[in-house]
C-alpha cells in the first residue's frame, strides 16, 4: 500500500515539475511577443491557462495530498530533520506556484510590464527546489 502511494506521489511530483518549468518558459515567450500580434498573444493565454488549471494545480494537490497520507501512515517521518528541511522547500515551491498563478492573471489582463530576461531568471527558481528536495529525500543527510 505505502509503495503504491509513493509511486503515485512521484508521478504527481514529476508532472508538477514539468509544469513548474514550462509555464515560466511560456511567460518568457509571451513577454517577447509584440503587442500587435493578437493571435499569438491569445494563443499564449490559452496555453498558460490550460497548463496551470489542467496539469500544474491538480499535480500539486495530488503530490501534497499523497505526501501527507504517507506521513500519516508513518508519523515518525516528522521526527526526522531531512523531512523538516524538505517541507520547508515544499512550502517555498507552493509559494512559487501561487506567484505563477498571479502572473497568469496579469498576462490575461494584458498588464505585464516585466521583461523576458526577468522571466528567464524567474524560470530558474524551481531548479533549486528540485535539487534540494531530491537530495534531501534520497541522501537524507540529517
Ligand atoms: C507536503 C508535501 C510532501 C510530503 C508530506 C511528502 C512526504 C513524503 C514521504 C513521507 C515520502 C517517503 C519517504 C521515504 O520513504 O523515504 C516521500 C517520498 C518522496 N518525495 Fe515527497 N512529500 C511531499 C512533497 C514532495 C515534493 C514537492 C517532492 C519533489 C520535489 C517530493 C519528492 C519526493 C521523492 C523524490 C520521494 C522518494 C524518496 C524515496 O526514494 O524513497 N515530495 N515524500
Backbone and ligand atoms as CSV (ligand in chain L), in Angstrom:
chain,resi,resn,atom,element,x,y,z
A,1,UNK,N,N,0.837,-1.215,0.000
A,1,UNK,CA,C,0.000,0.000,0.000
A,1,UNK,C,C,0.875,1.270,0.000
A,2,UNK,N,N,1.846,1.319,0.965
A,2,UNK,CA,C,2.703,2.502,1.090
A,2,UNK,C,C,3.469,2.767,-0.209
A,3,UNK,N,N,3.987,1.685,-0.808
A,3,UNK,CA,C,4.781,1.861,-2.038
A,3,UNK,C,C,3.921,2.359,-3.202
A,4,UNK,N,N,2.646,1.957,-3.231
A,4,UNK,CA,C,1.724,2.451,-4.265
A,4,UNK,C,C,1.520,3.964,-4.095
A,5,UNK,N,N,1.363,4.378,-2.839
A,5,UNK,CA,C,1.166,5.821,-2.592
A,5,UNK,C,C,2.427,6.570,-3.023
A,6,UNK,N,N,3.601,6.002,-2.662
A,6,UNK,CA,C,4.862,6.666,-3.017
A,6,UNK,C,C,5.022,6.754,-4.545
A,7,UNK,N,N,4.632,5.677,-5.254
A,7,UNK,CA,C,4.741,5.687,-6.722
A,7,UNK,C,C,3.895,6.822,-7.310
A,8,UNK,N,N,2.656,6.945,-6.831
A,8,UNK,CA,C,1.780,7.995,-7.388
A,8,UNK,C,C,2.203,9.388,-6.905
A,9,UNK,N,N,2.820,9.434,-5.698
A,9,UNK,CA,C,3.399,10.696,-5.212
A,9,UNK,C,C,4.466,11.163,-6.211
A,10,UNK,N,N,5.320,10.233,-6.617
A,10,UNK,CA,C,6.408,10.612,-7.540
A,10,UNK,C,C,5.878,10.990,-8.917
A,11,UNK,N,N,4.837,10.277,-9.388
A,11,UNK,CA,C,4.245,10.621,-10.696
A,11,UNK,C,C,3.712,12.062,-10.641
A,12,UNK,N,N,3.023,12.392,-9.546
A,12,UNK,CA,C,2.473,13.745,-9.409
A,12,UNK,C,C,3.591,14.785,-9.298
A,13,UNK,N,N,4.676,14.431,-8.586
A,13,UNK,CA,C,5.812,15.355,-8.451
A,13,UNK,C,C,6.431,15.634,-9.832
A,14,UNK,N,N,6.577,14.571,-10.633
A,14,UNK,CA,C,7.184,14.737,-11.968
A,14,UNK,C,C,6.313,15.655,-12.837
A,15,UNK,N,N,4.987,15.421,-12.845
A,15,UNK,CA,C,4.125,16.244,-13.708
A,15,UNK,C,C,4.040,17.679,-13.173
A,16,UNK,N,N,4.085,17.829,-11.822
A,16,UNK,CA,C,4.083,19.181,-11.240
A,16,UNK,C,C,5.326,19.943,-11.708
A,17,UNK,N,N,6.480,19.255,-11.656
A,17,UNK,CA,C,7.719,19.940,-12.047
A,17,UNK,C,C,7.775,20.231,-13.546
A,18,UNK,N,N,7.217,19.324,-14.344
A,18,UNK,CA,C,7.192,19.595,-15.789
A,18,UNK,C,C,6.489,20.932,-16.025
A,19,UNK,N,N,5.368,21.141,-15.324
A,19,UNK,CA,C,4.609,22.390,-15.485
A,19,UNK,C,C,5.333,23.568,-14.829
A,20,UNK,N,N,5.978,23.334,-13.663
A,20,UNK,CA,C,6.699,24.425,-12.988
A,20,UNK,C,C,7.855,24.940,-13.842
A,21,UNK,N,N,8.386,24.070,-14.705
A,21,UNK,CA,C,9.457,24.516,-15.601
A,21,UNK,C,C,8.901,25.124,-16.893
A,22,UNK,N,N,7.788,24.574,-17.374
A,22,UNK,CA,C,7.312,25.019,-18.690
A,22,UNK,C,C,6.471,26.293,-18.651
A,23,UNK,N,N,5.672,26.468,-17.579
A,23,UNK,CA,C,4.824,27.672,-17.517
A,23,UNK,C,C,5.665,28.967,-17.535
A,24,UNK,N,N,6.706,29.082,-16.692
A,24,UNK,CA,C,7.538,30.294,-16.770
A,24,UNK,C,C,8.237,30.447,-18.119
A,25,UNK,N,N,8.478,29.333,-18.801
A,25,UNK,CA,C,9.057,29.388,-20.149
A,25,UNK,C,C,8.063,30.055,-21.106
A,26,UNK,N,N,6.778,29.715,-20.925
A,26,UNK,CA,C,5.733,30.374,-21.736
A,26,UNK,C,C,5.709,31.870,-21.427
A,27,UNK,N,N,5.937,32.235,-20.142
A,27,UNK,CA,C,5.985,33.665,-19.789
A,27,UNK,C,C,7.108,34.369,-20.559
A,28,UNK,N,N,8.260,33.689,-20.701
A,28,UNK,CA,C,9.395,34.277,-21.446
A,28,UNK,C,C,8.949,34.612,-22.871
A,29,UNK,N,N,8.350,33.627,-23.549
A,29,UNK,CA,C,7.957,33.837,-24.951
A,29,UNK,C,C,6.790,34.828,-25.057
A,30,UNK,N,N,5.890,34.769,-24.080
A,30,UNK,CA,C,4.747,35.703,-24.067
A,30,UNK,C,C,5.261,37.143,-23.925
A,31,UNK,N,N,6.244,37.335,-23.010
A,31,UNK,CA,C,6.790,38.680,-22.778
A,31,UNK,C,C,7.549,39.201,-24.001
A,32,UNK,N,N,8.026,38.293,-24.863
A,32,UNK,CA,C,8.768,38.702,-26.069
A,32,UNK,C,C,7.831,39.009,-27.232
A,33,UNK,N,N,6.550,38.639,-27.098
A,33,UNK,CA,C,5.611,38.781,-28.224
A,33,UNK,C,C,5.180,40.234,-28.411
A,34,UNK,N,N,5.201,40.672,-29.655
A,34,UNK,CA,C,4.804,42.048,-29.976
A,34,UNK,C,C,3.314,42.253,-29.666
A,35,UNK,N,N,2.968,43.420,-29.101
A,35,UNK,CA,C,1.563,43.662,-28.706
A,35,UNK,C,C,0.608,43.671,-29.907
A,36,UNK,N,N,1.161,43.851,-31.119
A,36,UNK,CA,C,0.290,43.845,-32.301
A,36,UNK,C,C,-0.060,42.415,-32.737
A,37,UNK,N,N,0.674,41.425,-32.209
A,37,UNK,CA,C,0.440,40.022,-32.581
A,37,UNK,C,C,-0.706,39.464,-31.717
A,38,UNK,N,N,-1.915,39.871,-32.021
A,38,UNK,CA,C,-3.066,39.498,-31.172
A,38,UNK,C,C,-3.343,37.991,-31.204
A,39,UNK,N,N,-3.106,37.370,-32.365
A,39,UNK,CA,C,-3.342,35.919,-32.459
A,39,UNK,C,C,-2.342,35.170,-31.563
A,40,UNK,N,N,-1.080,35.573,-31.639
A,40,UNK,CA,C,-0.039,34.938,-30.819
A,40,UNK,C,C,-0.318,35.124,-29.340
A,41,UNK,N,N,-0.699,36.319,-28.955
A,41,UNK,CA,C,-0.973,36.607,-27.541
A,41,UNK,C,C,-2.162,35.779,-27.043
A,42,UNK,N,N,-3.207,35.685,-27.857
A,42,UNK,CA,C,-4.392,34.899,-27.458
A,42,UNK,C,C,-4.002,33.431,-27.271
A,43,UNK,N,N,-3.091,32.929,-28.141
A,43,UNK,CA,C,-2.676,31.520,-28.039
A,43,UNK,C,C,-1.898,31.280,-26.748
A,44,UNK,N,N,-1.006,32.232,-26.396
A,44,UNK,CA,C,-0.256,32.082,-25.133
A,44,UNK,C,C,-1.203,32.050,-23.938
A,45,UNK,N,N,-2.231,32.888,-23.963
A,45,UNK,CA,C,-3.172,32.924,-22.836
A,45,UNK,C,C,-3.862,31.573,-22.655
A,46,UNK,N,N,-4.264,30.956,-23.771
A,46,UNK,CA,C,-4.931,29.642,-23.690
A,46,UNK,C,C,-3.944,28.596,-23.153
A,47,UNK,N,N,-2.703,28.598,-23.686
A,47,UNK,CA,C,-1.705,27.614,-23.253
A,47,UNK,C,C,-1.408,27.763,-21.762
A,48,UNK,N,N,-1.274,29.017,-21.307
A,48,UNK,CA,C,-0.957,29.244,-19.886
A,48,UNK,C,C,-2.107,28.779,-18.987
A,49,UNK,N,N,-3.335,29.110,-19.380
A,49,UNK,CA,C,-4.496,28.733,-18.563
A,49,UNK,C,C,-4.634,27.210,-18.487
A,50,UNK,N,N,-4.494,26.548,-19.636
A,50,UNK,CA,C,-4.681,25.086,-19.656
A,50,UNK,C,C,-3.571,24.366,-18.902
A,51,UNK,N,N,-2.333,24.852,-19.047
A,51,UNK,CA,C,-1.222,24.217,-18.320
A,51,UNK,C,C,-1.410,24.388,-16.812
A,52,UNK,N,N,-1.804,25.596,-16.406
A,52,UNK,CA,C,-1.987,25.869,-14.970
A,52,UNK,C,C,-3.150,25.063,-14.383
A,53,UNK,N,N,-4.314,25.166,-15.018
A,53,UNK,CA,C,-5.513,24.540,-14.432
A,53,UNK,C,C,-5.635,23.051,-14.744
A,54,UNK,N,N,-5.058,22.620,-15.883
A,54,UNK,CA,C,-5.218,21.222,-16.289
A,54,UNK,C,C,-4.136,20.308,-15.736
A,55,UNK,N,N,-2.925,20.858,-15.520
A,55,UNK,CA,C,-1.815,19.988,-15.096
A,55,UNK,C,C,-1.164,20.466,-13.797
A,56,UNK,N,N,-0.781,21.749,-13.763
A,56,UNK,CA,C,0.072,22.202,-12.655
A,56,UNK,C,C,-0.627,22.137,-11.297
A,57,UNK,N,N,-1.815,22.748,-11.194
A,57,UNK,CA,C,-2.506,22.774,-9.892
A,57,UNK,C,C,-2.993,21.381,-9.473
A,58,UNK,N,N,-3.628,20.583,-10.378
A,58,UNK,CA,C,-4.014,19.228,-9.945
A,58,UNK,C,C,-2.801,18.396,-9.495
A,59,UNK,N,N,-1.660,18.523,-10.206
A,59,UNK,CA,C,-0.465,17.755,-9.820
A,59,UNK,C,C,0.019,18.164,-8.441
A,60,UNK,N,N,0.019,19.472,-8.173
A,60,UNK,CA,C,0.469,19.940,-6.851
A,60,UNK,C,C,-0.427,19.357,-5.760
A,61,UNK,N,N,-1.739,19.417,-5.983
A,61,UNK,CA,C,-2.682,18.936,-4.963
A,61,UNK,C,C,-2.480,17.436,-4.708
A,62,UNK,N,N,-2.316,16.656,-5.793
A,62,UNK,CA,C,-2.139,15.202,-5.635
A,62,UNK,C,C,-0.804,14.901,-4.935
A,63,UNK,N,N,0.289,15.589,-5.357
A,63,UNK,CA,C,1.607,15.341,-4.745
A,63,UNK,C,C,1.562,15.629,-3.243
A,64,UNK,N,N,0.977,16.764,-2.880
A,64,UNK,CA,C,0.931,17.151,-1.465
A,64,UNK,C,C,0.009,16.202,-0.681
A,65,UNK,N,N,-1.153,15.882,-1.252
A,65,UNK,CA,C,-2.112,15.013,-0.536
A,65,UNK,C,C,-1.491,13.634,-0.289
A,66,UNK,N,N,-0.817,13.067,-1.303
A,66,UNK,CA,C,-0.213,11.738,-1.123
A,66,UNK,C,C,0.968,11.803,-0.155
A,67,UNK,N,N,1.713,12.915,-0.190
A,67,UNK,CA,C,2.817,13.098,0.769
A,67,UNK,C,C,2.285,13.114,2.192
A,68,UNK,N,N,1.202,13.873,2.406
A,68,UNK,CA,C,0.599,13.950,3.752
A,68,UNK,C,C,0.070,12.562,4.168
A,69,UNK,N,N,-0.480,11.846,3.214
A,69,UNK,CA,C,-1.003,10.491,3.503
A,69,UNK,C,C,0.133,9.587,4.014
A,70,UNK,N,N,1.305,9.655,3.342
A,70,UNK,CA,C,2.443,8.821,3.775
A,70,UNK,C,C,2.899,9.190,5.178
A,71,UNK,N,N,2.903,10.520,5.453
A,71,UNK,CA,C,3.311,10.960,6.795
A,71,UNK,C,C,2.297,10.479,7.848
A,72,UNK,N,N,1.020,10.443,7.464
A,72,UNK,CA,C,0.007,9.960,8.409
A,72,UNK,C,C,0.178,8.461,8.673
A,73,UNK,N,N,0.607,7.723,7.652
A,73,UNK,CA,C,0.824,6.285,7.831
A,73,UNK,C,C,2.085,6.002,8.660
A,74,UNK,N,N,3.098,6.874,8.482
A,74,UNK,CA,C,4.359,6.696,9.208
A,74,UNK,C,C,4.714,8.021,9.900
A,75,UNK,N,N,4.092,8.315,11.045
A,75,UNK,CA,C,4.287,9.630,11.685
A,75,UNK,C,C,5.740,9.899,12.095
A,76,UNK,N,N,6.543,8.828,12.207
A,76,UNK,CA,C,7.946,9.001,12.606
A,76,UNK,C,C,8.720,9.907,11.636
A,77,UNK,N,N,8.235,10.033,10.367
A,77,UNK,CA,C,8.907,10.928,9.408
A,77,UNK,C,C,9.046,12.336,9.982
A,78,UNK,N,N,8.031,12.725,10.786
A,78,UNK,CA,C,8.027,14.105,11.279
A,78,UNK,C,C,9.078,14.346,12.371
A,79,UNK,N,N,9.767,13.273,12.795
A,79,UNK,CA,C,10.834,13.484,13.784
A,79,UNK,C,C,12.206,13.471,13.104
A,80,UNK,N,N,12.210,13.518,11.758
A,80,UNK,CA,C,13.492,13.469,11.042
A,80,UNK,C,C,13.807,14.818,10.396
A,81,UNK,N,N,15.061,15.244,10.597
A,81,UNK,CA,C,15.486,16.570,10.147
A,81,UNK,C,C,15.305,16.802,8.656
A,82,UNK,N,N,15.648,15.785,7.836
A,82,UNK,CA,C,15.558,15.959,6.378
A,82,UNK,C,C,14.124,16.244,5.950
A,83,UNK,N,N,13.146,15.644,6.694
A,83,UNK,CA,C,11.736,15.862,6.333
A,83,UNK,C,C,11.343,17.318,6.618
A,84,UNK,N,N,11.829,17.867,7.746
A,84,UNK,CA,C,11.530,19.279,8.057
A,84,UNK,C,C,12.107,20.179,6.967
A,85,UNK,N,N,13.367,19.872,6.576
A,85,UNK,CA,C,14.021,20.682,5.538
A,85,UNK,C,C,13.257,20.543,4.218
A,86,UNK,N,N,12.848,19.291,3.893
A,86,UNK,CA,C,12.096,19.063,2.654
A,86,UNK,C,C,10.805,19.880,2.662
A,87,UNK,N,N,10.092,19.830,3.777
A,87,UNK,CA,C,8.802,20.533,3.830
A,87,UNK,C,C,8.977,22.045,3.706
A,88,UNK,N,N,10.124,22.558,4.189
A,88,UNK,CA,C,10.404,23.993,4.014
A,88,UNK,C,C,10.476,24.322,2.529
A,89,UNK,N,N,11.190,23.469,1.768
A,89,UNK,CA,C,11.293,23.716,0.321
A,89,UNK,C,C,9.947,23.513,-0.380
A,90,UNK,N,N,9.138,22.553,0.125
A,90,UNK,CA,C,7.811,22.339,-0.466
A,90,UNK,C,C,6.962,23.602,-0.292
A,91,UNK,N,N,7.032,24.211,0.904
A,91,UNK,CA,C,6.261,25.444,1.154
A,91,UNK,C,C,6.724,26.546,0.182
A,92,UNK,N,N,8.051,26.651,-0.021
A,92,UNK,CA,C,8.578,27.660,-0.961
A,92,UNK,C,C,8.067,27.391,-2.380
A,93,UNK,N,N,8.019,26.102,-2.773
A,93,UNK,CA,C,7.531,25.761,-4.115
A,93,UNK,C,C,6.053,26.095,-4.282
A,94,UNK,N,N,5.279,25.863,-3.206
A,94,UNK,CA,C,3.847,26.199,-3.274
A,94,UNK,C,C,3.692,27.723,-3.411
A,95,UNK,N,N,4.566,28.470,-2.735
A,95,UNK,CA,C,4.564,29.935,-2.875
A,95,UNK,C,C,4.877,30.342,-4.313
A,96,UNK,N,N,5.876,29.673,-4.905
A,96,UNK,CA,C,6.241,29.936,-6.313
A,96,UNK,C,C,5.065,29.627,-7.242
A,97,UNK,N,N,4.387,28.518,-6.953
A,97,UNK,CA,C,3.208,28.116,-7.734
A,97,UNK,C,C,2.154,29.243,-7.711
A,98,UNK,N,N,1.919,29.785,-6.517
A,98,UNK,CA,C,0.917,30.857,-6.392
A,98,UNK,C,C,1.360,32.135,-7.107
A,99,UNK,N,N,2.657,32.387,-7.079
A,99,UNK,CA,C,3.195,33.541,-7.804
A,99,UNK,C,C,2.913,33.355,-9.310
A,100,UNK,N,N,3.114,32.121,-9.802
A,100,UNK,CA,C,2.810,31.820,-11.213
A,100,UNK,C,C,1.330,32.080,-11.522
A,101,UNK,N,N,0.459,31.705,-10.583
A,101,UNK,CA,C,-0.985,31.928,-10.802
A,101,UNK,C,C,-1.272,33.425,-10.974
A,102,UNK,N,N,-0.581,34.226,-10.138
A,102,UNK,CA,C,-0.771,35.687,-10.210
A,102,UNK,C,C,-0.285,36.224,-11.568
A,103,UNK,N,N,0.844,35.684,-12.038
A,103,UNK,CA,C,1.410,36.153,-13.314
A,103,UNK,C,C,0.492,35.773,-14.482
A,104,UNK,N,N,-0.104,34.570,-14.427
A,104,UNK,CA,C,-1.046,34.163,-15.476
A,104,UNK,C,C,-2.185,35.183,-15.561
A,105,UNK,N,N,-2.661,35.615,-14.382
A,105,UNK,CA,C,-3.760,36.602,-14.347
A,105,UNK,C,C,-3.292,37.941,-14.944
A,106,UNK,N,N,-2.055,38.327,-14.607
A,106,UNK,CA,C,-1.516,39.593,-15.141
A,106,UNK,C,C,-1.447,39.549,-16.671
A,107,UNK,N,N,-0.952,38.431,-17.220
A,107,UNK,CA,C,-0.886,38.294,-18.684
A,107,UNK,C,C,-2.289,38.279,-19.293
A,108,UNK,N,N,-3.229,37.595,-18.586
A,108,UNK,CA,C,-4.605,37.507,-19.115
A,108,UNK,C,C,-5.203,38.909,-19.269
A,109,UNK,N,N,-4.814,39.825,-18.331
A,109,UNK,CA,C,-5.327,41.201,-18.382
A,109,UNK,C,C,-4.452,42.128,-19.223
A,110,UNK,N,N,-3.496,41.556,-19.968
A,110,UNK,CA,C,-2.543,42.342,-20.788
A,110,UNK,C,C,-1.848,43.410,-19.953
A,111,UNK,N,N,-1.508,43.059,-18.711
A,111,UNK,CA,C,-0.936,44.061,-17.797
A,111,UNK,C,C,0.516,43.743,-17.422
A,112,UNK,N,N,1.185,42.860,-18.208
A,112,UNK,CA,C,2.569,42.528,-17.866
A,112,UNK,C,C,3.525,43.674,-18.212
A,113,UNK,N,N,4.430,44.005,-17.253
A,113,UNK,CA,C,5.433,45.036,-17.527
A,113,UNK,C,C,6.844,44.496,-17.346
A,114,UNK,N,N,6.955,43.182,-17.054
A,114,UNK,CA,C,8.287,42.614,-16.826
A,114,UNK,C,C,8.884,42.140,-18.152
A,115,UNK,N,N,10.225,42.148,-18.201
A,115,UNK,CA,C,10.910,41.762,-19.448
A,115,UNK,C,C,11.066,40.247,-19.535
A,116,UNK,N,N,11.376,39.772,-20.741
A,116,UNK,CA,C,11.612,38.333,-20.906
A,116,UNK,C,C,12.842,37.895,-20.132
A,117,UNK,N,N,13.802,38.828,-19.921
A,117,UNK,CA,C,15.009,38.484,-19.147
A,117,UNK,C,C,14.615,38.196,-17.692
A,118,UNK,N,N,13.700,38.986,-17.147
A,118,UNK,CA,C,13.230,38.764,-15.764
A,118,UNK,C,C,12.608,37.365,-15.667
A,119,UNK,N,N,11.803,37.002,-16.653
A,119,UNK,CA,C,11.150,35.678,-16.611
A,119,UNK,C,C,12.162,34.546,-16.784
A,120,UNK,N,N,13.237,34.816,-17.519
A,120,UNK,CA,C,14.274,33.783,-17.668
A,120,UNK,C,C,14.888,33.468,-16.311
A,121,UNK,N,N,15.136,34.491,-15.478
A,121,UNK,CA,C,15.677,34.259,-14.130
A,121,UNK,C,C,14.634,33.611,-13.234
A,122,UNK,N,N,13.388,34.102,-13.356
A,122,UNK,CA,C,12.278,33.543,-12.578
A,122,UNK,C,C,12.156,32.040,-12.855
A,123,UNK,N,N,12.373,31.638,-14.099
A,123,UNK,CA,C,12.286,30.262,-14.567
A,123,UNK,C,C,13.305,29.339,-13.883
A,124,UNK,N,N,14.399,29.942,-13.352
A,124,UNK,CA,C,15.459,29.120,-12.749
A,124,UNK,C,C,15.134,28.698,-11.315
A,125,UNK,N,N,14.226,29.418,-10.642
A,125,UNK,CA,C,13.987,29.187,-9.206
A,125,UNK,C,C,13.600,27.740,-8.858
A,126,UNK,N,N,12.680,27.089,-9.615
A,126,UNK,CA,C,12.312,25.726,-9.217
A,126,UNK,C,C,13.452,24.714,-9.311
A,127,UNK,N,N,14.524,25.076,-10.050
A,127,UNK,CA,C,15.691,24.179,-10.140
A,127,UNK,C,C,16.260,23.950,-8.737
A,128,UNK,N,N,16.293,25.045,-7.942
A,128,UNK,CA,C,16.835,24.947,-6.578
A,128,UNK,C,C,15.980,23.977,-5.757
A,129,UNK,N,N,14.646,24.115,-5.881
A,129,UNK,CA,C,13.730,23.227,-5.152
A,129,UNK,C,C,13.920,21.774,-5.559
A,130,UNK,N,N,14.068,21.543,-6.860
A,130,UNK,CA,C,14.232,20.168,-7.359
A,130,UNK,C,C,15.504,19.525,-6.797
A,131,UNK,N,N,16.631,20.270,-6.877
A,131,UNK,CA,C,17.902,19.736,-6.359
A,131,UNK,C,C,17.809,19.486,-4.856
A,132,UNK,N,N,17.320,20.500,-4.135
A,132,UNK,CA,C,17.298,20.412,-2.671
A,132,UNK,C,C,16.423,19.252,-2.211
A,133,UNK,N,N,15.187,19.154,-2.748
A,133,UNK,CA,C,14.258,18.131,-2.259
A,133,UNK,C,C,14.738,16.734,-2.648
A,134,UNK,N,N,15.218,16.584,-3.883
A,134,UNK,CA,C,15.675,15.259,-4.315
A,134,UNK,C,C,16.843,14.785,-3.447
A,135,UNK,N,N,17.806,15.682,-3.194
A,135,UNK,CA,C,18.955,15.285,-2.363
A,135,UNK,C,C,18.495,14.971,-0.934
A,136,UNK,N,N,17.583,15.781,-0.410
A,136,UNK,CA,C,17.112,15.558,0.965
A,136,UNK,C,C,16.406,14.206,1.116
A,137,UNK,N,N,15.529,13.843,0.150
A,137,UNK,CA,C,14.772,12.596,0.319
A,137,UNK,C,C,15.595,11.353,-0.027
A,138,UNK,N,N,16.602,11.500,-0.879
A,138,UNK,CA,C,17.399,10.324,-1.262
A,138,UNK,C,C,18.593,10.139,-0.319
A,139,UNK,N,N,19.363,11.214,-0.094
A,139,UNK,CA,C,20.577,11.106,0.732
A,139,UNK,C,C,20.222,11.137,2.228
A,140,UNK,N,N,19.124,11.821,2.565
A,140,UNK,CA,C,18.714,12.015,3.975
A,140,UNK,C,C,19.936,12.395,4.822
A,141,UNK,N,N,20.544,13.566,4.532
A,141,UNK,CA,C,21.828,13.893,5.175
A,141,UNK,C,C,21.731,14.164,6.676
A,142,UNK,N,N,20.520,14.424,7.198
A,142,UNK,CA,C,20.374,14.621,8.654
A,142,UNK,C,C,18.980,14.237,9.091
L,1,LIG,C1,C,3.503,18.190,1.686
L,1,LIG,C2,C,4.296,17.732,0.750
L,1,LIG,C3,C,5.033,16.428,0.812
L,1,LIG,C4,C,5.055,15.465,1.800
L,1,LIG,C5,C,4.337,15.452,3.130
L,1,LIG,C6,C,5.923,14.397,1.327
L,1,LIG,C7,C,6.187,13.226,2.009
L,1,LIG,C8,C,6.928,12.173,1.521
L,1,LIG,C9,C,7.166,10.921,2.209
L,1,LIG,C10,C,6.664,10.587,3.592
L,1,LIG,C11,C,7.949,10.144,1.400
L,1,LIG,C12,C,8.506,8.751,1.703
L,1,LIG,C13,C,9.962,8.939,2.106
L,1,LIG,C14,C,10.759,7.672,2.163
L,1,LIG,O1,O,10.190,6.603,2.074
L,1,LIG,O2,O,11.981,7.784,2.302
L,1,LIG,C15,C,8.195,10.898,0.195
L,1,LIG,C16,C,8.966,10.429,-0.860
L,1,LIG,C17,C,9.438,11.240,-1.861
L,1,LIG,N1,N,9.079,12.544,-2.098
L,1,LIG,FE1,FE,7.698,13.618,-1.042
L,1,LIG,N2,N,6.412,14.748,0.083
L,1,LIG,C18,C,5.913,15.982,-0.254
L,1,LIG,C19,C,6.205,16.687,-1.406
L,1,LIG,C20,C,7.210,16.348,-2.306
L,1,LIG,C21,C,7.701,17.170,-3.376
L,1,LIG,C22,C,7.184,18.547,-3.723
L,1,LIG,C23,C,8.695,16.493,-3.999
L,1,LIG,C24,C,9.519,16.899,-5.193
L,1,LIG,C25,C,10.418,17.720,-5.349
L,1,LIG,C26,C,8.841,15.222,-3.346
L,1,LIG,C27,C,9.744,14.244,-3.714
L,1,LIG,C28,C,9.814,13.001,-3.170
L,1,LIG,C29,C,10.679,11.934,-3.639
L,1,LIG,C30,C,11.668,12.026,-4.806
L,1,LIG,C31,C,10.432,10.819,-2.828
L,1,LIG,C32,C,11.038,9.423,-2.988
L,1,LIG,C33,C,12.077,9.117,-1.945
L,1,LIG,C34,C,12.444,7.652,-1.979
L,1,LIG,O3,O,13.141,7.232,-2.899
L,1,LIG,O4,O,12.028,6.912,-1.117
L,1,LIG,N3,N,7.925,15.169,-2.317
L,1,LIG,N4,N,7.568,12.114,0.287
